[in-house]
Structure formats: structure tokens, C-alpha cells
Amino acid sequence: MSEGDKPLSTTPSSAKRADARRNERALLDAAASVFVTDGVDAPVRRIAAAAGVGMGTIYRHFPTRADLVVAVYRHQVDTCAEAGPTLLATATSPFAALRQWVELFVDFLATKHGLAAAMRNDPDGFTALHALFIERLVPALADILSVARDAGEVTADISPYQLIRAIGDICAGGERVDPKYDARLTIRLLLDGCRR
């Protein structure tokens, strides 16, 4: 059998890489969940416990807190950007898909609040992450809004960028400043206004 005739198979190293990627995604999901509830300054041991790994595993992948926060940020941008088609295919309506996507986005914004502080020594990196945010999330929301408009479920003439900015402004630290403020309720009212 010649070199070109070898059957394609999953090599142990490629299976190991795939397993490592799955483990890293699970770690990032756990870190994001902890960041949403406890902020980006949550103890690493809490993140490790949520991920079901040792603290050494986290430090091996992410030597500094800034590395972890940036990785979570990128992971959540990817998750939000990739969720649109699945939500449109599985939600009861395009507007329900929009609501579910916005919930994901709001969870992401909760982790984003600590990003600037974590990256204070890397302003260029922060600028690049903001560009990634716009580049990936505006088109994802545009697709969902387009389907919702075509279905007659969104009638407001609001651009995806404007809606993302409005949601971001609603979430900007309100719950930390005033515990009686419910950003998610305000966002629901905003989305309901898009239907009229």
C-alpha cells in the first residue's frame, strides 16, 4: 500500500487534541458561569470546582487571570455567534429565537464587565477583542432579526448594532449599582417594543 493509499483514521494524537478541546470548552463554560454569578474576580478554586478540574489544570491552560478572562470572552463571542442558526431551527418562533439569543448575549455581557480591568495592561488587545465582538455578533443578530422581520414578528426599524448597543447600555453595571434594578426585565420590555 502506497503512502496515498493509507486509510484515513483518527490518530491517537488527533483524538487527544479533540478531547483536550472539549475539556477546554467545558472549562471555559464553567468559568463563564462562575463569572456571571460571582464576577471575573471569583476565586480560581470556585472555577476549578465548577469545571470538575484541579486548579493546576486552569493555570496550565491560563497562566494569568487576564488569560482566562480573555479566553472566556472569545469563547462566549463564538458561542453567541454560532447559536443563531440553532436557535432559529429549534425555537417556537423567530421572536423566541431572538429572546433566547439575547439571553445568551446578556450572560456574555456579565463576564465582559470585568474585561477592561483584566486587560488594563493590554489596550491593543482590548481594542482587538472589541473589534471581534462587533465583527462576529452584529451579523449573528442581523440574521435573527431578518428572519423575525420576514415572519412579521419584529416590526421596529432597529439595526442589529443599535440593538446590541441598547442591550449593552441597559446591562452596564445597573445591578451592581442598584440591586432593585432588573436589567433583564428592561431588556424584555425593549424586545417587546420591537414587535410593535
N, C-alpha and C positions, 0 to 999 in steps of 0.2 A: 504494500500500500504506500503510495507516494505521500509526501507532506500535505498536498492539497486534498487527498482523499480521506484524511482522518475525520472520523465522525465528530460532529460538534457535541460537546458535553459540558456540563457545568463543572469546572475545575474546583478543587477544594478551596483554592485561594479566592476565586470569584464568589463562591458560596459564602466564604468567611467575610468578604467585603460586603456582600448583601446583608448578612447578619449584623455586621458592625453598623451599617447604615440604618437598619431597623432599630437597633439598640440606641443609636444616637437620636433618631427621631422620637423614640419613646422618652428618652431623657429630656429632650427639648420640649415635648408636650408636657411632661411633668413640671419642668421649670416654669413654663408659661402659666400653667395652672396655679402654681405657688405664687408667681409674680402678680397674678390677677388678685389673689386674696390677700397677700402679705407684702406686696411691693417688691421692687428689684433688690432691696437690701435684706431680703429674707435670708436667714442662715442657710449655708450650703447643706448642713445636715438635714434640714427640712426638705430641700430639693432632692437630696440623695434618698431619703426615706420615701418620698412620693414616687421616685423613679425606680425604687427597689434595687439600688446600687450602693456601693460604698462611696464615701467622699473622695477617695483616691481616684475612682473612675471619672468623676466630674473634673477633678483637677488635671487628670491626664488628657482629657479632651479639651478642657477650657482652663488654661493656667491662671487667668485672672477673671474677676467678676465682669469686667468690661467685655472680655471674650465671650463669656456666657450670655450676657445681655444682648450683644450684637448677634450671636448665633440664634437666640430665641427670636429676636426681631426679624431676621431674614427668614427663619422657618415660618413664622406667622404670616409674613407677607406672602410667601409661597402658598401656604395653606389657604389664605383668603383668595388669592388669585386663582387657584386651581379649584376652589369649591363651587364656583358659579355654575358650570355645566351640570355637575352632580345635583345641586340643589334645584336647578330648573327641571331636571329629569325626574326628581323624586318628590318635590313639594306638591301640595294640593293645588297650587296655583302659582303663576309667576309672581304675584304680590307676596305670597307666603315665602317663596324663594328669596325675594328681596328682604323680607323681615329676618329670615334666618341668616342671610349673608351679613346683614347689618349687625346682628348679634355677634357673629364671629369677629367682625371688624371692631366692635366695641370692646370685646375681650382683648383684642390685639392692642387697642389704644391704652388699656390699663397697664400693659407692660411698657408701652412706649414712653410713658411719663417719666420713667427713670433713665431713659436712654441718654438724654443730654448730659446729665450728671455723670453717668458712667463713662461717657466719651469726651469729657471736658478737655482731655489732653490730645484729642484727635479730631479737630474741627473739620478737616478734609474728609475723614472717614464718615463723620456725621452727615456732611453735605451729600456724600455719595449714597448713604443709606436713604436719605430723604428723596433723592432722585429715583432710587429703586422703588420706593414706596409709591411715588406718582406713576412711574412707568408701568408697574405691574397692577396696581389696584384701580386706577381710573378706567382702563379698558375692561377689567373684570366687571366693575359696576355698570359700565356703559352697556355691556351685553345684557345684563339682567334688566336694566331699565328699558332697553329697547324691546325685549320680549314682553315686559309688563305693559309698555305703551301699546304695542301691537294688539295685546289682549284687551285693551281698554281699561286696564286696572290702575294705570298711572296716567293722570291727565295733566299734571303740573309740568310746566316748561322749565325744568331744572336740569342743569348739566350734571354729569357724574362728578366732576371736580367740585362744583358748588355743593353738592350733597355731601361729599366726603368732608369738605371744609366745615360745613354746618354741623355735622355729627361730631367732628373733632372739637369744634368750639363748645358744643354742649357738654362734652366729656371733660373738658380741660380743667381737671382738678376740683370740680364742683363738690364731689362727695367728700373730698379731704377737707375742704374749707367749711362746708355746711352739711352735717350728717343728715339733715332733713331733706336735702336736695336729692331727687331721684333722676339721674341723667337718662336712664333707660325709659322712664315714663315720658320724659320730654321728647326723646327720640321717637317713641311710638306716636306721639301727637304730631311730630314733624312728618312721619311717613303717612299717617292718616291724611294730613293736609295735602300730600302729593296725589291722593286719589280724587280730590275734588277739582 
